[in-house]
Amino acid sequence: MALSQSLQQKLLQKLSPQQIQLMKLLQVPTANLETRIKEELEENPALELDEEGHDENADDLKDEFSESSDEDYEERDGSEEDYNDIDVSDYVQDGDDEVGDYKLRDDNYPEEDEGRQLPYKTEASFYETLIDQLGLLHLEGKQQTIAEQIVGSIDEDGYLRRETSAIVDDLAFRQNVMATEEEVEAIIRRIQLFDPPGVGARDLRECLLIQLQRLKDEGKPVDLAIKAISRYFDEFTKKHYEKIQRGLNIDDEQLREVMQQIIRLSPKPGGNVGEINKAESYVVPDFFILNNAGKLELTLNSRNAPELRISEGYRDMLKDYERGSKKDKRQKEAVLFIKQKIDSAKWFIDAIKQRQHTLLSTMGAIMDHQYEFFLTGDETELRPMILKDIAEKTFLDISTVSRVANSKFVQTEFGTYRLKFFFSESLSTDSGEEVSTREVKKILSDFIEAEDKKHPLSDERLTELLQEKGYNIARRTVAKYREQLNIPVARLRKSL
């Protein structure tokens, strides 16, 4: 085999450990930053909180580092050359991070951290409430095993999603219990008597019928509602009220009463059991914007600006070594460890400061771009803005702006918003003016909110109304915006 030489040109982008650390810190929400700092303090004894304020000796320490000669050490560990071939995947992971690593999930409160930070009320889970009720049936042996298998197959919404035949197979292969479909169905019917009403249903139709039957057993006049769901469920879901009315031979008032009885039922009987009220969840804003007599003032949440410093004890140990004349191998290893810990602490302090600067720079640019909105709170004042606009103003990379926008919140006098709320594409008006698509969505939402629910506006009519206001928009675009706003089509918005 002949040997040959060739030239090859490659374009590589390598991230330093400091850049990787900053990337991760940018994604840590304010609510979890204290936990992240606490983890770093526990892992690195050279880092400590500065209770008194600014670390005046940090620059002196930096000078000592630069003056120290690496020639004093026979071994090098953690030197700059050792970082040349770092694999970013070792630092940025998509899965669960180890303790001490950064949490990169895009929600504000990862469950592990939240449990340590927020005082949640103690509450029985949905599954526990079902197991408690199961104990009241006083089942034994085979029936108890079947019942536990069924309860374990009920999802968090309260539905039994598995087919009866599949439950029979599960019992045979996993529990070594031979049961018939009739035996399983008999237990399912008993579990469907549990609270909350509707639990154990296989689909929405059965769920509603179980709840209506419970009301009937309590003496409520729901016979017509039961007939409506039993015979005309498809028409009900599509709001074809005329067909239901003709089929049941009832007048408008009776139809209205039937619909009121049905819409009071719960489509997800398990959804309100064992859940913490979402209103009790906490969003910790990263920024505050105050309107001071027409002038906006931006401040960073103080929890984003902890005072950290290099441990004085570690500084003294390094100085003592520099003053010493004898440097045996054990001392060299000790001072190498000290330098690594101090270096790591300096990196972390610098990353925290850079994080503060990046957050303020990004939010400041967003505030300037959307100044009128922050003054008035009127969504129609939002200007078109994309990540590139802010990246150009701050001289930051688009990916950095994206990390900040996706995971940070700002509190204003009009409410608390995620930063990505302020980003939107542009749309042209008849006059050639560029407006935010969010402005168009707000007007579209206002049209639908003000419509006559007995005769809701079609997408064609909504398009005409927007065009009359000067917005050049197609019907398919209106339909897209309506779907993004989670607003159903006109037929499904119709009421009696």
C-alpha positions as CSV (number, residue, x, y, z in Angstrom):
1,M,0.0,0.0,0.0
2,A,1.5,3.3,-1.1
3,L,1.8,6.2,1.3
4,S,0.8,9.7,0.2
5,Q,0.6,13.2,1.7
6,S,-2.1,15.6,1.2
7,L,-3.2,19.0,2.5
8,Q,-6.7,19.3,4.0
9,Q,-8.4,22.5,5.2
10,K,-11.0,22.4,7.9
11,L,-13.2,25.0,9.5
12,L,-13.7,24.2,13.2
13,Q,-15.4,26.1,16.0
14,K,-14.3,25.1,19.5
15,L,-15.8,26.4,22.7
16,S,-13.7,27.2,25.7
17,P,-14.8,25.9,29.1
18,Q,-15.7,29.5,30.0
19,Q,-18.0,29.8,27.0
20,I,-19.6,26.5,27.7
21,Q,-20.2,27.5,31.3
22,L,-21.8,30.8,30.2
23,M,-24.1,29.0,27.8
24,K,-25.4,26.8,30.5
25,L,-25.8,29.7,33.0
26,L,-27.8,31.7,30.6
27,Q,-30.4,29.0,30.5
28,V,-30.7,28.7,34.3
29,P,-33.8,30.5,35.4
30,T,-33.6,33.0,38.2
31,A,-35.6,30.8,40.5
32,N,-32.9,28.1,40.2
33,L,-29.8,30.3,40.1
34,E,-29.4,30.2,43.9
35,T,-29.4,26.4,43.8
36,R,-26.8,26.4,41.0
37,I,-24.5,28.7,43.0
38,K,-25.0,26.7,46.2
39,E,-23.9,23.6,44.3
40,E,-20.8,25.3,43.0
41,L,-20.0,26.6,46.5
42,E,-20.3,23.0,47.9
43,E,-18.1,21.6,45.1
44,N,-15.4,24.3,45.1
45,P,-14.0,25.4,48.5
46,A,-12.0,28.2,46.8
47,L,-15.3,29.9,46.0
48,E,-17.3,31.7,48.7
49,L,-20.1,34.3,49.1
50,D,-18.8,37.8,49.7
51,E,-20.9,39.0,52.7
52,E,-19.1,42.3,52.8
53,G,-19.4,43.3,49.1
54,H,-16.9,43.6,46.3
55,D,-13.8,41.4,46.2
56,E,-11.1,44.0,46.1
57,N,-8.3,41.4,45.9
58,A,-9.5,39.6,42.8
59,D,-7.4,41.7,40.5
60,D,-4.3,41.2,42.7
61,L,-4.9,37.5,42.5
62,K,-5.1,37.7,38.8
63,D,-1.7,39.4,38.7
64,E,-0.2,36.7,40.9
65,F,-1.4,34.1,38.5
66,S,0.1,35.8,35.5
67,E,3.4,36.3,37.3
68,S,3.7,32.7,38.5
69,S,6.0,30.7,36.4
70,D,4.8,27.4,35.1
71,E,8.5,26.3,34.9
72,D,8.3,25.6,38.6
73,Y,6.1,22.6,37.9
74,E,7.2,19.4,36.3
75,E,3.6,18.3,35.7
76,R,0.8,20.2,34.1
77,D,-2.8,19.4,34.7
78,G,-5.7,21.6,33.5
79,S,-3.4,23.8,31.4
80,E,-4.8,25.7,28.4
81,E,-3.5,23.1,26.0
82,D,-5.5,20.4,27.7
83,Y,-8.7,22.1,26.7
84,N,-8.1,22.3,22.9
85,D,-10.0,19.1,22.1
86,I,-13.0,19.5,24.4
87,D,-16.2,17.8,23.2
88,V,-19.1,20.1,23.7
89,S,-21.5,17.1,24.2
90,D,-19.6,16.3,27.4
91,Y,-20.8,19.7,28.7
92,V,-24.2,20.2,27.1
93,Q,-26.6,17.3,27.6
94,D,-30.2,17.0,26.6
95,G,-31.1,14.4,29.2
96,D,-31.1,14.5,33.0
97,D,-28.0,16.2,34.3
98,E,-25.9,14.9,37.1
99,V,-26.0,16.7,40.5
100,G,-23.8,19.8,40.2
101,D,-24.4,20.2,36.5
102,Y,-26.7,22.8,35.1
103,K,-30.4,22.2,34.5
104,L,-31.1,23.0,30.9
105,R,-34.8,22.2,30.7
106,D,-36.9,25.0,29.2
107,D,-39.4,25.2,32.0
108,N,-38.9,27.5,34.9
109,Y,-39.0,24.9,37.7
110,P,-37.5,21.5,37.2
111,E,-39.2,19.1,39.6
112,E,-36.0,18.2,41.5
113,D,-35.1,21.9,42.2
114,E,-38.6,23.0,42.8
115,G,-39.1,20.5,45.6
116,R,-36.2,22.0,47.4
117,Q,-37.2,25.6,46.8
118,L,-41.0,26.0,47.0
119,P,-43.3,24.9,49.9
120,Y,-45.8,22.7,48.0
121,K,-49.0,21.7,49.9
122,T,-49.3,18.0,50.6
123,E,-52.1,16.4,48.6
124,A,-53.1,12.9,47.7
125,S,-52.5,12.0,44.1
126,F,-55.3,10.9,41.7
127,Y,-54.0,7.3,41.8
128,E,-54.0,7.3,45.6
129,T,-57.6,8.5,45.8
130,L,-58.6,5.6,43.5
131,I,-56.6,3.0,45.6
132,D,-58.3,4.4,48.8
133,Q,-61.8,3.9,47.2
134,L,-60.7,0.4,46.0
135,G,-60.2,-0.6,49.6
136,L,-63.9,0.1,50.3
137,L,-64.9,-2.6,47.8
138,H,-63.5,-5.3,50.1
139,L,-62.3,-7.4,47.2
140,E,-60.1,-10.5,47.7
141,G,-57.7,-12.6,45.8
142,K,-58.3,-12.7,42.0
143,Q,-60.8,-9.8,42.0
144,Q,-58.5,-7.6,44.0
145,T,-55.7,-8.3,41.5
146,I,-58.0,-7.5,38.5
147,A,-59.1,-4.2,40.2
148,E,-55.6,-3.1,40.9
149,Q,-54.6,-3.8,37.3
150,I,-57.5,-1.7,36.1
151,V,-56.8,1.2,38.4
152,G,-53.2,1.1,37.4
153,S,-54.3,1.4,33.7
154,I,-56.3,4.6,34.3
155,D,-54.5,7.7,33.0
156,E,-54.2,11.1,34.8
157,D,-57.3,12.4,33.0
158,G,-59.4,9.6,34.5
159,Y,-59.7,7.5,31.4
160,L,-59.2,3.7,31.0
161,R,-57.3,3.8,27.7
162,R,-56.6,0.0,27.4
163,E,-58.9,-2.4,25.8
164,T,-60.5,-5.1,28.0
165,S,-58.7,-7.8,26.0
166,A,-55.4,-6.1,26.6
167,I,-56.1,-6.0,30.4
168,V,-56.9,-9.7,30.3
169,D,-53.5,-10.3,28.5
170,D,-51.7,-8.2,31.1
171,L,-53.2,-10.2,33.9
172,A,-52.2,-13.5,32.3
173,F,-48.6,-12.6,31.4
174,R,-47.6,-10.2,34.2
175,Q,-49.7,-11.4,37.1
176,N,-50.2,-15.0,36.2
177,V,-54.0,-14.5,36.7
178,M,-56.4,-16.1,34.2
179,A,-59.5,-13.9,33.9
180,T,-62.2,-13.5,31.3
181,E,-63.3,-10.3,29.7
182,E,-66.7,-10.6,31.5
183,E,-64.9,-10.6,34.8
184,V,-62.8,-7.6,33.9
185,E,-65.9,-5.7,32.7
186,A,-67.7,-6.4,35.9
187,I,-64.9,-4.8,37.9
188,I,-64.7,-1.9,35.5
189,R,-68.4,-1.1,36.1
190,R,-67.8,-1.1,39.9
191,I,-64.7,1.2,39.5
192,Q,-66.8,3.6,37.3
193,L,-68.9,4.2,40.4
194,F,-65.9,5.8,42.1
195,D,-65.4,9.6,42.6
196,P,-64.8,11.8,40.7
197,P,-67.8,10.9,38.5
198,G,-66.8,9.7,35.0
199,V,-63.6,8.0,36.1
200,G,-62.8,4.7,34.3
201,A,-64.6,5.6,31.1
202,R,-63.1,4.4,27.8
203,D,-64.0,7.5,25.8
204,L,-65.6,10.9,26.2
205,R,-69.1,9.6,25.3
206,E,-69.0,7.0,28.1
207,C,-67.5,9.6,30.5
208,L,-70.4,12.0,30.0
209,L,-73.0,9.2,30.2
210,I,-71.5,8.0,33.5
211,Q,-71.8,11.5,35.0
212,L,-75.3,12.0,33.7
213,Q,-76.4,8.6,35.1
214,R,-75.0,9.7,38.5
215,L,-77.1,12.8,38.3
216,K,-80.2,10.8,37.3
217,D,-79.6,8.5,40.3
218,E,-79.6,11.7,42.5
219,G,-83.0,12.6,41.1
220,K,-82.0,15.2,38.5
221,P,-84.1,15.5,35.3
222,V,-81.4,14.6,32.8
223,D,-83.2,12.0,30.6
224,L,-83.1,14.2,27.5
225,A,-79.4,14.9,28.0
226,I,-78.7,11.1,28.3
227,K,-80.7,10.5,25.0
228,A,-78.8,13.4,23.3
229,I,-75.4,11.9,24.2
230,S,-76.4,8.3,23.6
231,R,-78.0,8.9,20.1
232,Y,-76.4,12.1,18.8
233,F,-72.9,12.3,20.2
234,D,-71.3,13.0,16.8
235,E,-73.8,15.8,16.2
236,F,-73.1,17.2,19.7
237,T,-69.3,17.3,19.1
238,K,-69.9,19.1,15.7
239,K,-72.5,21.5,17.2
240,H,-75.2,20.3,14.7
241,Y,-77.9,21.4,17.1
242,E,-80.7,21.4,14.5
243,K,-80.2,17.6,14.0
244,I,-80.3,17.0,17.8
245,Q,-83.4,19.2,18.1
246,R,-85.2,17.4,15.3
247,G,-84.2,13.9,16.6
248,L,-85.4,14.5,20.1
249,N,-88.4,16.6,19.0
250,I,-87.8,19.4,21.5
251,D,-88.1,23.1,21.3
252,D,-85.4,25.8,21.6
253,E,-85.7,26.2,25.4
254,Q,-85.5,22.4,26.0
255,L,-82.4,22.2,23.7
256,R,-80.8,25.0,25.5
257,E,-81.4,23.3,28.9
258,V,-80.0,20.0,27.6
259,M,-76.8,21.7,26.3
260,Q,-76.4,23.5,29.6
261,Q,-76.6,20.2,31.5
262,I,-74.0,18.6,29.2
263,I,-71.4,21.4,29.2
264,R,-71.4,21.5,33.0
265,L,-70.0,18.0,33.0
266,S,-66.2,17.4,33.2
267,P,-64.5,16.0,30.1
268,K,-61.4,15.1,32.2
269,P,-62.7,13.8,35.6
270,G,-59.1,13.1,36.8
271,G,-57.7,16.4,35.8
272,N,-58.6,18.3,39.1
273,V,-57.6,15.6,41.5
274,G,-54.2,15.7,43.2
275,E,-53.1,18.6,41.1
276,I,-51.6,21.8,42.4
277,N,-53.6,24.8,41.3
278,K,-51.6,26.4,38.5
279,A,-52.4,29.7,40.0
280,E,-50.2,28.7,42.9
281,S,-47.2,28.1,40.7
282,Y,-44.5,30.8,40.8
283,V,-42.9,32.6,38.0
284,V,-39.8,34.5,39.2
285,P,-39.2,37.5,36.9
286,D,-35.6,38.0,35.7
287,F,-36.2,41.7,35.0
288,F,-38.4,44.6,36.2
289,I,-39.5,47.5,34.0
290,L,-40.9,50.5,35.8
291,N,-42.6,53.5,34.1
292,N,-41.2,56.5,36.0
293,A,-43.2,59.5,34.7
294,G,-43.0,58.3,31.1
295,K,-39.4,57.1,31.3
296,L,-38.8,53.4,31.4
297,E,-36.4,52.0,34.0
298,L,-35.0,48.5,33.7
299,T,-33.6,46.6,36.6
300,L,-32.3,43.1,37.0
301,N,-33.7,40.8,39.7
302,S,-31.1,41.0,42.5
303,R,-31.1,37.2,42.7
304,N,-29.2,37.3,39.4
305,A,-26.3,39.3,40.9
306,P,-24.8,37.4,43.9
307,E,-21.6,38.7,45.4
308,L,-19.0,35.9,45.0
309,R,-15.2,36.0,45.7
310,I,-12.1,33.8,45.9
311,S,-11.7,32.3,49.3
312,E,-9.1,34.2,51.4
313,G,-7.8,31.0,52.8
314,Y,-7.0,29.7,49.4
315,R,-5.3,33.0,48.5
316,D,-3.2,32.8,51.6
317,M,-2.2,29.2,50.8
318,L,-1.0,30.2,47.4
319,K,0.9,33.1,48.7
320,D,2.6,30.9,51.3
321,Y,3.7,28.6,48.6
322,E,5.2,31.4,46.5
323,R,7.2,32.6,49.5
324,G,8.5,29.2,50.3
325,S,11.9,28.1,49.0
326,K,11.5,24.3,49.1
327,K,9.2,22.9,46.5
328,D,9.0,19.1,46.8
329,K,6.7,16.9,44.7
330,R,3.9,16.9,47.4
331,Q,3.9,20.6,47.7
332,K,3.8,21.0,43.9
333,E,0.8,18.7,43.7
334,A,-0.9,20.7,46.5
335,V,-0.4,24.0,44.9
336,L,-1.5,22.6,41.5
337,F,-4.8,21.6,43.2
338,I,-5.1,25.0,44.8
339,K,-4.6,26.8,41.4
340,Q,-7.1,24.6,39.7
341,K,-9.8,25.3,42.3
342,I,-9.0,29.1,42.2
343,D,-9.1,29.0,38.4
344,S,-12.4,27.3,38.5
345,A,-13.8,29.8,41.0
346,K,-12.6,32.7,38.8
347,W,-14.3,31.2,35.8
348,F,-17.5,30.8,37.6
349,I,-17.4,34.4,39.0
350,D,-16.7,35.7,35.5
351,A,-19.5,33.6,34.0
352,I,-22.0,35.0,36.6
353,K,-20.9,38.6,35.7
354,Q,-21.1,37.9,32.0
355,R,-24.5,36.4,32.5
356,Q,-25.7,39.6,34.2
357,H,-24.2,41.7,31.4
358,T,-25.8,39.6,28.7
359,L,-29.2,39.6,30.3
360,L,-29.3,43.3,30.8
361,S,-27.9,44.0,27.3
362,T,-30.5,41.8,25.7
363,M,-33.5,43.0,27.7
364,G,-32.4,46.6,27.2
365,A,-32.4,46.2,23.5
366,I,-35.9,44.6,23.6
367,M,-37.2,47.4,25.8
368,D,-35.9,50.0,23.4
369,H,-37.4,48.3,20.4
370,Q,-40.8,47.8,22.1
371,Y,-40.8,51.1,24.1
372,E,-44.4,52.0,23.3
373,F,-45.7,48.7,24.4
374,F,-44.0,48.9,27.8
375,L,-45.4,52.4,28.2
376,T,-49.0,51.5,27.3
377,G,-49.4,47.7,27.5
378,D,-51.3,47.8,24.2
379,E,-50.4,44.7,22.1
380,T,-51.2,46.7,18.9
381,E,-48.1,48.8,19.7
382,L,-45.8,45.9,19.4
383,R,-43.4,46.3,16.5
384,P,-42.1,43.5,14.3
385,M,-39.0,42.1,15.9
386,I,-36.9,39.0,15.2
387,L,-33.9,37.5,17.0
388,K,-31.6,39.0,14.4
389,D,-32.7,42.5,15.2
390,I,-31.7,42.2,18.9
391,A,-28.5,40.3,18.0
392,E,-27.4,43.2,15.8
393,K,-28.1,45.8,18.5
394,T,-26.3,43.9,21.2
395,F,-23.5,42.4,19.1
396,L,-24.4,39.0,20.5
397,D,-24.9,35.7,18.6
398,I,-28.5,34.9,17.6
399,S,-28.3,31.6,19.5
400,T,-27.4,33.6,22.7
401,V,-30.3,35.9,22.2
402,S,-32.5,32.9,21.7
403,R,-31.4,31.3,25.0
404,V,-32.2,34.5,26.9
405,A,-35.6,35.0,25.1
406,N,-36.8,31.4,25.6
407,S,-36.1,31.1,29.3
408,K,-36.5,34.5,30.9
409,F,-39.4,36.6,32.1
410,V,-39.9,40.4,32.6
411,Q,-42.4,41.9,35.0
412,T,-44.2,45.1,33.9
413,E,-47.2,47.0,35.3
414,F,-49.3,45.2,32.8
415,G,-48.3,41.7,33.7
416,T,-45.3,39.2,33.5
417,Y,-44.2,38.1,30.1
418,R,-41.8,35.6,28.7
419,L,-39.3,37.5,26.5
420,K,-40.1,35.5,23.4
421,F,-43.6,37.0,23.6
422,F,-42.1,40.2,22.1
423,F,-40.8,38.5,19.0
424,S,-42.9,38.4,15.9
425,E,-42.7,38.6,12.1
426,S,-43.9,41.6,10.1
427,L,-46.9,42.2,7.8
428,S,-47.4,45.0,5.3
429,T,-50.4,47.4,5.4
430,D,-52.0,49.2,2.4
431,S,-49.8,52.2,3.2
432,G,-46.6,50.1,3.0
433,E,-46.1,50.2,6.8
434,E,-44.5,47.1,8.5
435,V,-46.6,45.9,11.5
436,S,-46.2,43.1,13.9
437,T,-48.1,39.9,13.2
438,R,-48.9,39.9,16.9
439,E,-50.8,43.2,16.4
440,V,-52.8,41.4,13.7
441,K,-53.5,38.5,16.0
442,K,-54.7,40.9,18.7
443,I,-57.1,42.6,16.3
444,L,-58.3,39.1,15.1
445,S,-58.8,38.0,18.6
446,D,-60.8,41.2,19.4
447,F,-63.1,40.6,16.3
448,I,-63.8,37.0,17.5
449,E,-64.4,38.1,21.1
450,A,-66.9,40.7,20.0
451,E,-68.8,38.5,17.5
452,D,-72.4,37.4,17.8
453,K,-71.9,33.8,19.1
454,K,-75.2,32.8,17.5
455,H,-73.7,33.8,14.1
456,P,-69.9,33.6,14.5
457,L,-67.6,35.2,11.9
458,S,-66.2,32.9,9.3
459,D,-62.5,33.0,8.2
460,E,-63.6,34.7,5.0
461,R,-65.5,37.4,6.9
462,L,-62.6,37.9,9.3
463,T,-60.3,38.3,6.3
464,E,-62.6,41.0,4.9
465,L,-62.7,42.9,8.2
466,L,-58.9,42.9,8.5
467,Q,-58.5,44.0,4.9
468,E,-60.9,46.9,5.6
469,K,-58.5,48.0,8.3
470,G,-55.7,48.0,5.8
471,Y,-54.0,44.7,6.5
472,N,-52.9,42.8,3.4
473,I,-53.7,39.3,4.5
474,A,-55.0,36.1,2.9
475,R,-57.8,33.9,4.2
476,R,-55.3,31.0,4.8
477,T,-53.2,33.3,6.9
478,V,-56.2,34.3,9.0
479,A,-56.9,30.6,9.5
480,K,-53.3,30.0,10.5
481,Y,-53.3,32.9,13.0
482,R,-56.7,31.7,14.4
483,E,-55.2,28.2,15.0
484,Q,-52.1,29.7,16.7
485,L,-54.5,31.5,19.0
486,N,-56.2,28.1,19.8
487,I,-59.5,29.5,18.5
488,P,-61.8,26.9,16.8
489,V,-63.6,27.4,13.4
490,A,-66.8,29.4,13.3
491,R,-69.1,26.4,13.5
492,L,-67.6,25.2,16.7
493,R,-67.8,28.7,18.2
494,K,-71.6,28.8,17.6
495,S,-73.8,28.9,20.7
496,L,-77.6,28.7,21.1
